[in-house]
């Protein structure tokens, strides 16, 4: 018979682990294993425990579990989705900067997911509630949720990177998406451009909202109507940037009055779009100027080299780790503030003045 000290300590005002075990018809120790190490429990039993926990609204106390298993030196990063689409090197650059900063602070980096489906969400939350990790950095996406659980309920220190969640009481490190796109659009307007095509990310996405507003603000400042810009896309996630660019090129080909400048909300979109329209016979930038967002190194080696708004991902990753360390050392310290690090426009050959005849 196991000693009680082998079971997790709980400090709950709501349902207890014993309640979950009773409803699921299993031992308390089985519930403990299922929550901390799901792979050690068979799928049928885990499903029963999961259903019981959801029915009762049970949330394990990760802080209490930490007292039992000791303090972890692992920080997990939660990615927005698959890395297998596109060539953008922003995420690898972010991971490199975060890993370097964590190592300097004596911590290890764990990549918690490659997708954001139901199974992945559950796995991320199991890591958090099971006491496996000491903190979390959420990259460019919402908090994971599964059933009645949310990562925010885990009591882990959390920092959001490339997505403003300061209103949800999470420290957030972002860049000036709106301002940087507004400035780039204003430069295009100063070069004589009056008709624009905007390659959009998914409707409602934080980055797409901010960047498109930057375009609209620049148009308004120049006395131009919103009708001066045509939106293309809006239904696919950023991971499908190549596909968005290809579709936009087909749409461009069908337009009777062609835009003279394209603003893409990611490098991948711009690269595939530029390749397609050049095969149609359009010259960049003589016929069409193109600028994108992210600053992936591959842009320099496109044909022609692509102008892009470069995000300071290394610096942003370092700041995110610094804020997370503060939260780990003093969980109640300071307000959940929004930290902004400015991006910069890298001008290359895809960016030029409008032709007098257009």
Number of C-alpha atoms within 10 A of each C-alpha: 3 7 6 9 8 9 14 20 18 14 13 13 6 11 14 20 23 15 16 25 20 15 15 20 13 15 13 19 17 17 25 21 16 22 27 21 16 19 11 12 16 10 12 9 16 20 14 18 24 19 16 19 26 16 13 15 16 19 20 29 22 25 19 16 22 19 12 14 12 10 14 14 15 18 26 22 24 26 21 21 19 13 16 9 14 18 17 21 15 19 16 12 16 19 19 17 20 27 21 17 21 22 11 10 13 9 17 19 21 14 13 19 20 14 15 18 13 12 11 19 22 21 19 24 23 21 21 29 26 24 28 22 22 25 24 24 24 23 22 22 19 16 18 21 18 17 14 13 21 18 24 17 16 22 17 20 25 29 29 27 26 23 20 24 23 17 11 10 14 18 24 27 27 25 24 20 27 20 19 23 31 23 17 24 24 20 16 25 20 13 14 17 23 19 18 26 21 21 27 30 29 15 14 11 16 17 25 22 16 19 25 23 17 23 24 21 21 22 22 12 11 13 9 16 12 13 11 14 21 15 15 19 19 16 12 14 17 24 21 16 29 21 20 27 28 20 18 25 23 14 13 18 13 10 9 7 10 15 21 22 29 26 28 30 27 28 32 28 30 30 27 20 26 27 18 19 20 15 9 12 9 14 15 22 19 15 18 24 25 26 28 29 26 24 25 22 16 15 23 16 9 15 14 18 17 29 26 31 24 21 24 19 26 17 14 24 27 20 21 26 24 17 20 24 20 15 19 16 10 11 14 10 10 10 10 16 15 18 18 15 15 14 21 19 19 18 15 17 18 24 25 22 19 21 14 6 4 13
